[in-house]
Each structure stands twice: as structure tokens, then as C-alpha cells.
Amino acid sequence: YWKGVMHELYWFMSGQTNIKYLVDNNVHIWDDYPYKIYGQKLKTQKSKLSKEEFIEKIKNDKKFAKKWGELPRIYGEMWRRWPTRTKRTIDQLQWVINEIKADPNCHNALVNSWNPEYLYTMARYKDTSHFPICHNLYQLNVINGKLSLQLYQRSADLFLGVPFNIASYALLALIIAKITGYQPGEFIHTFGDVHVYELHSQQVKEQLRRKPYPFPTIKFIRNFQTIDDFKLTDVLLENYRFHPPIKAGLSVT
């Protein structure tokens, strides 16, 4: 789902946390979580909108979207505006780019999305993000003139999520390599737990019967130089051969 990969990554990179950007671009992979929070917080179920009505209102009602479309303390905010005790925010993504440019031998170019203050029962209920951070840490390294990115993912939906994550972080590695002036190296994906949800079992069997095609390639058609100068229109996906899509439902756990 290349369109979804592109828009979600741009959503993260630009520091956004409201699903309205995704909804406006007809990407609905994040719809379930704000709708779930909306249902939990609604005082009376009589006035509850259906999911379809909820998303339509996110799209067309800016005030409603501002109140109910927001998912604070998720990737975009953690990458670009990490909150601190002094109310200062830290732009981790820009910082690691600066570090790589200043010292290609640095070993501290990490971006972390795991903040215990806002996660699970570690958080006060009013502060919790209500969202399980899954791909929670990545590190950049320059080796032999090539920039590589390693992702640690604590929990991995092997059928539906992981291929998406691979495409997303591989693209991120290419973007950062371009900005820092290095050739792209490797994307390394490390997992804490991998699993297949029961509702995906038939889809997995279908995919295993298929023979993979060669990988596509990415070409940048404009010479962007900063993370904030990057636009989705800069990316050209070439030689992408694919089988018919396999539909599967998201497990909102």
C-alpha cells in the first residue's frame, strides 16, 4: 500500500499527530484508534457516531477533527517535538541528521518513540497516549561511506504491519542518506516479538503460495536538502511489480 506508506511516513516526519491529514489524503490506516478513544470518552452512547460518520466528520469539520482526531505522544510528536520537564521540545530527527553531518563516526544517532511517561499503566490516565508504540527505536550509522538504519520493533504484526514498516523505514533511510550526502547502505530490522494474528491465517497461507517479484527501486526527482524541504512528490517508485492485493483487517488490540 505505497500511497499509505508515503503519507504515513510524511505524517511522522512532519511531526503531525492528527489523523485529519491522513483522512484528507484518503489514507485510513489510523482511523480505528481515535474512533476507539472517542467511543470510550463519550458520555452517552446515544449520540455516538458510526465509524464512517466519525471519519466523514473528521474530514469536513475542523473543530471536530481538532478535538477527536488528535493522537498525542505518538511517532510524529516523539520524533520532532519530544516533550521535556521544562516544556522545551526536542527535534530528535533533525538532531540525528545534524550529528551524522558533523561526525560520520558518531554512535549516538538514535530516535526514540518510547516515553514511559505517556505509555500504558506507567502513565497517569489523563496523560496516556492510548496507543501502543510498536516500532519504537531506530539508529543511524555511517559505514564505509554508506548510511544504514537499524530499527528495533518491540511488537510486530508479521503479515499486515511488518511489510509496511519495511517499506516505510527503508524509504526513511534513503531520505536521510540523501539529506546527509551519503550513499544508502542497509536497512536492518530487529524484532522483540513477531506474531501472526488468527484473523490473518488464511491470508498468510495465500501469500506463502506466491513467488516474490524482484524489489522495486526509489528515485528522487528533486534535490531536496533538509527534512522539512522534502515533499512526497520528490519520490518516484520504479519497477514495482506486484501480485493482486490480499485484504486483511487491522487487529486493534
TAURSUL-V395219 format. One record per residue. NEAR is the number of other C-alpha atoms within 10 Angstrom. Layout:
NEAR ; NEAR
//
This chain:
10 ; 11 ; 11 ; 17 ; 20 ; 19 ; 18 ; 22 ; 20 ; 22 ; 19 ; 17 ; 20 ; 17 ; 20 ; 24 ; 20 ; 22 ; 27 ; 26 ; 19 ; 21 ; 19 ; 14 ; 13 ; 13 ; 19 ; 15 ; 14 ; 17 ; 19 ; 15 ; 19 ; 21 ; 19 ; 13 ; 16 ; 18 ; 16 ; 11 ; 11 ; 11 ; 10 ; 9 ; 10 ; 7 ; 8 ; 13 ; 14 ; 11 ; 16 ; 11 ; 11 ; 19 ; 24 ; 14 ; 18 ; 24 ; 20 ; 13 ; 12 ; 13 ; 11 ; 14 ; 20 ; 13 ; 12 ; 21 ; 28 ; 18 ; 21 ; 18 ; 25 ; 26 ; 26 ; 24 ; 24 ; 26 ; 23 ; 21 ; 18 ; 21 ; 15 ; 9 ; 6 ; 6 ; 8 ; 9 ; 14 ; 16 ; 16 ; 20 ; 22 ; 17 ; 16 ; 19 ; 19 ; 14 ; 18 ; 23 ; 15 ; 11 ; 10 ; 20 ; 13 ; 14 ; 13 ; 12 ; 20 ; 19 ; 22 ; 17 ; 20 ; 18 ; 16 ; 11 ; 14 ; 20 ; 20 ; 16 ; 10 ; 12 ; 15 ; 12 ; 12 ; 8 ; 14 ; 17 ; 20 ; 20 ; 18 ; 15 ; 19 ; 18 ; 23 ; 19 ; 17 ; 19 ; 17 ; 25 ; 21 ; 20 ; 13 ; 10 ; 13 ; 15 ; 24 ; 22 ; 24 ; 19 ; 22 ; 17 ; 20 ; 15 ; 18 ; 20 ; 19 ; 17 ; 18 ; 20 ; 14 ; 17 ; 14 ; 17 ; 20 ; 16 ; 16 ; 19 ; 21 ; 22 ; 18 ; 18 ; 20 ; 22 ; 21 ; 25 ; 22 ; 19 ; 18 ; 19 ; 15 ; 20 ; 15 ; 19 ; 19 ; 15 ; 20 ; 15 ; 17 ; 15 ; 13 ; 11 ; 11 ; 13 ; 10 ; 14 ; 14 ; 9 ; 12 ; 18 ; 12 ; 11 ; 14 ; 18 ; 10 ; 10 ; 14 ; 9 ; 8 ; 9 ; 8 ; 11 ; 10 ; 10 ; 10 ; 11 ; 10 ; 14 ; 11 ; 15 ; 10 ; 11 ; 11 ; 15 ; 14 ; 14 ; 18 ; 11 ; 10 ; 18 ; 12 ; 12 ; 10 ; 14 ; 16 ; 12 ; 11 ; 11 ; 11 ; 11 ; 10 ; 11 ; 10 ; 5 ; 8 ; 11 ; 9 ; 14 ; 9 ; 15 ; 12 ; 9 ; 6
//
